[in-house]
Amino acid sequence: MDWNDFSVSSWGRVYNQKCGRLMRPWPKGDYGHLKVALRRNGEQKRGEDFKDYAIHRIVAAAFNIPSEPELRHVNGISWDNTVENLVAGTSRENHEDMVKQGSGLRRHNPD
């Protein structure tokens, strides 16, 4: 990922170094994962220089956490993107984690 104006902490906080602010995370999908929208080169329209990224993927890339075949949240909390909470695993392990922890339920979205 070549986004030099941004950094990420081990707590999963994405920081815009150019303007000196933390990026605001947004919900991604129905399971509670968080994402941020990163822009570079002054881009205003979605494309190569304006993309959404899942925070757990950014943390995994920054801290060399293997993410294949899937990236799992150990404690079952999908918005907890700390380094200690992210591990690689299989789809089966991910599903077993969700069943065991009861975290596979979709968030209620009244829309």
TORKOLLUM-238172 format. One record per residue (C-alpha): y, x, z negated. Coordinates in steps of 0.25 Angstrom, whole numbers, padded with zeros to 4 digits, always signed. Layout:
N
YXZ;...
This chain:
111
+0000+0000+0000;+0013+0007+0005;+0024+0000-0004;+0031+0011-0010;+0042+0003-0016;+0032-0004-0025;+0024+0001-0037;+0014-0006-0046;+0011-0004-0061;-0003-0004-0068;+0001-0017-0073;+0002-0023-0059;+0017-0024-0058;+0023-0021-0044;+0036-0014-0045;+0046-0013-0033;+0052+0001-0035;+0063-0001-0024;+0070-0012-0032;+0064-0008-0046;+0058-0022-0049;+0044-0027-0052;+0038-0036-0041;+0036-0051-0045;+0021-0055-0044;+0017-0068-0037;+0004-0076-0038;-0005-0072-0027;-0015-0083-0024;-0022-0093-0033;-0029-0083-0043;-0017-0076-0050;-0016-0063-0043;-0001-0058-0041;+0006-0052-0029;+0019-0046-0026;+0027-0046-0013;+0031-0032-0008;+0041-0029+0002;+0046-0016+0008;+0056-0012+0019;+0065-0024+0015;+0055-0034+0022;+0057-0049+0020;+0046-0055+0028;+0031-0054+0024;+0024-0043+0032;+0021-0028+0031;+0032-0025+0022;+0032-0038+0013;+0018-0041+0007;+0012-0048-0005;+0002-0039-0013;-0007-0043-0024;-0003-0035-0036;-0018-0032-0040;-0019-0025-0026;-0006-0017-0028;-0011-0012-0042;-0025-0009-0036;-0019-0001-0025;-0009+0006-0034;-0019+0010-0045;-0031+0013-0035;-0039+0002-0040;-0050-0001-0030;-0049-0015-0025;-0061-0017-0016;-0068-0026-0015;-0059-0034-0024;-0049-0031-0035;-0053-0038-0048;-0044-0041-0060;-0053-0037-0072;-0047-0047-0082;-0047-0058-0072;-0032-0060-0073;-0028-0059-0058;-0013-0057-0062;-0016-0045-0071;-0015-0033-0061;-0015-0022-0071;-0023-0009-0066;-0033-0011-0077;-0036-0026-0072;-0040-0022-0058;-0053-0017-0053;-0061-0018-0040;-0073-0027-0039;-0081-0036-0031;-0078-0050-0027;-0090-0054-0036;-0084-0046-0048;-0071-0053-0046;-0077-0067-0046;-0085-0064-0058;-0073-0059-0065;-0066-0072-0062;-0077-0081-0067;-0079-0073-0080;-0064-0073-0083;-0061-0087-0077;-0050-0081-0069;-0055-0086-0055;-0047-0099-0057;-0036-0102-0047;-0022-0103-0053;-0017-0117-0053;-0007-0119-0043;+0000-0133-0042;+0005-0131-0028;
